[in-house]
Amino acid sequence: MSRELVLDVRGMSPPEPIERVLDAIDDFVPGDRLKLIIDCHPVPLFRILENNGFAFQEVPGTESVYEIAIWLK
């Protein structure tokens, strides 16, 4: 059964947002998705995701500057 998680990291100081994301996706299986709500463009996170078999899609947020969907490739 796939999971849909939401993680709001607005207002957190680095590196806490990346650490929270990595903790949240650590046990992901195909079909799981994380919706990340964030107020910055997390380029270091994108490199980590790509290097570890994850895909992502970034869109303008409705509640924040960015909303990023993250899932296993």
C-alpha positions as CSV (number, residue, x, y, z in Angstrom):
1,M,0.0,0.0,0.0
2,S,1.5,3.3,-1.0
3,R,1.8,6.3,1.3
4,E,1.3,10.0,0.7
5,L,3.2,12.1,3.2
6,V,3.3,15.9,3.7
7,L,6.3,17.6,5.2
8,D,6.3,21.3,6.0
9,V,9.8,22.7,6.6
10,R,9.1,26.4,6.2
11,G,11.1,28.5,8.6
12,M,13.6,25.8,9.5
13,S,17.3,26.6,9.3
14,P,19.7,24.5,7.2
15,P,20.5,21.7,7.4
16,E,17.3,20.7,9.2
17,P,15.0,20.7,6.2
18,I,17.2,18.3,4.2
19,E,17.6,16.1,7.3
20,R,13.9,15.9,7.8
21,V,13.3,15.0,4.1
22,L,15.9,12.3,4.2
23,D,14.4,10.8,7.4
24,A,10.9,10.9,5.8
25,I,12.0,9.1,2.6
26,D,14.4,6.6,4.2
27,D,12.0,3.7,4.0
28,F,10.2,4.7,0.8
29,V,9.0,1.9,-1.5
30,P,7.7,2.4,-5.1
31,G,4.4,4.2,-5.0
32,D,5.2,6.3,-1.9
33,R,5.2,10.1,-2.4
34,L,6.3,13.0,-0.2
35,K,4.8,16.5,-0.7
36,L,7.5,18.9,0.6
37,I,6.3,22.5,1.5
38,I,9.3,24.8,1.5
39,D,10.2,28.5,1.1
40,C,13.5,28.1,-0.7
41,H,14.9,26.4,-3.8
42,P,16.8,23.4,-2.2
43,V,19.4,22.7,-4.9
44,P,21.6,20.5,-2.5
45,L,18.5,18.4,-1.8
46,F,17.9,17.9,-5.6
47,R,21.5,16.5,-6.0
48,I,21.0,14.1,-3.1
49,L,17.7,12.9,-4.4
50,E,19.1,12.3,-7.9
51,N,22.1,10.4,-6.6
52,N,19.9,8.1,-4.5
53,G,17.3,7.0,-7.1
54,F,14.6,9.5,-6.4
55,A,12.6,11.7,-8.8
56,F,11.0,15.1,-8.0
57,Q,8.7,17.7,-9.4
58,E,8.8,21.3,-8.2
59,V,5.8,23.6,-8.6
60,P,4.9,27.0,-7.2
61,G,3.2,26.5,-3.9
62,T,-0.3,27.3,-2.8
63,E,0.8,27.6,0.8
64,S,4.5,28.4,0.3
65,V,7.0,29.5,-2.3
66,Y,7.5,25.9,-3.5
67,E,5.9,22.5,-3.3
68,I,8.0,19.6,-4.3
69,A,6.7,16.1,-4.9
70,I,9.3,13.3,-4.2
71,W,9.1,9.6,-5.1
72,L,11.3,6.7,-6.0
73,K,12.2,6.3,-9.7
